Amino acid sequence: MLDFLLKAYLKNKKITQVQMWLGLVKRNSAAEFQWVDGTSPESFTNWSRGEPNNSNGKELCTEMLVTGRYTLKKWNDVRCDTTSYKAITICERLIRDGE
């Protein structure tokens, strides 16, 4: 389903690369990655080979590239203030009974 939605998004926007911000961050360069709610991703990680590498000690956010030189659906650490491509955000929302 995710593949279908991403392909439709790319086609609609007439772009070839998208970064998805995953909400996985480090509070500082010495910290461990945590989800924005403060929990650890210890039960699941999906880093590209050689990642996270914290290039220049400034890569504190995490992206997942849809296309490009990184393996699709794999994570890459990236500077929080830099995006090379069109960025979209993956969000989590609690669903209540009846919604």
C-alpha positions in Angstrom: 0.0 0.0 0.0 2.8 2.4 0.9 4.4 1.8 -2.6 1.2 2.7 -4.3 0.7 5.9 -2.3 4.2 7.0 -2.9 4.1 6.4 -6.6 0.9 8.3 -6.9 2.4 11.2 -4.9 5.5 11.3 -7.1 3.4 11.3 -10.2 1.0 13.9 -9.0 3.8 16.3 -7.9 5.9 15.5 -11.0 9.0 14.8 -8.9 11.3 11.8 -8.9 12.7 11.9 -5.3 11.1 12.3 -1.9 12.5 12.3 1.6 10.2 11.0 4.3 11.0 12.4 7.7 10.3 9.6 10.2 10.3 11.4 13.5 13.4 9.6 14.7 15.9 12.2 16.1 18.9 12.6 18.4 18.8 15.4 21.0 22.6 15.9 20.5 25.4 14.2 18.6 26.3 12.0 21.6 22.7 10.8 22.2 21.0 7.7 20.9 18.2 8.0 18.3 14.7 8.3 19.8 11.2 8.7 18.4 9.8 12.2 18.9 7.7 10.7 21.8 10.9 9.8 23.6 10.8 6.0 23.0 13.6 4.0 21.7 13.5 2.2 18.3 15.2 -0.8 19.9 12.6 -3.3 18.6 13.0 -2.2 15.0 15.6 -0.4 13.0 16.0 -0.2 9.2 19.3 1.6 8.5 21.0 1.6 5.1 24.4 -0.1 5.1 26.9 2.2 6.9 24.2 4.3 8.6 23.8 6.0 10.9 27.2 7.7 10.3 26.5 11.1 11.8 28.5 12.9 9.0 30.4 15.9 10.4 28.7 15.3 13.8 25.5 17.1 12.5 23.1 14.4 11.3 20.5 14.3 14.1 17.4 13.5 12.1 16.3 10.4 10.1 14.9 10.2 6.6 13.7 7.4 4.3 14.3 8.0 0.6 11.7 6.8 -1.9 14.2 7.0 -4.8 17.8 8.0 -5.2 21.2 6.5 -4.4 20.1 4.9 -1.1 18.2 1.6 -0.9 14.5 2.2 -1.0 12.7 2.0 2.3 16.0 2.1 4.3 16.8 4.8 6.8 19.6 7.4 6.5 20.6 9.9 9.2 20.6 13.5 7.9 21.0 17.1 9.0 17.7 18.3 10.4 18.0 21.7 8.7 18.8 20.3 5.2 16.6 18.6 2.7 17.9 18.0 -0.8 14.5 16.8 -2.2 10.8 17.4 -1.6 10.2 16.2 2.0 7.0 14.7 3.4 6.3 13.6 6.9 5.1 10.2 8.2 2.9 10.7 11.2 1.4 8.4 13.7 -2.1 9.0 15.1 -3.9 7.0 17.7 -7.3 5.7 16.5 -10.1 5.6 19.0 -13.0 3.2 18.9 -15.7 4.5 16.5 -13.3 6.5 14.2 
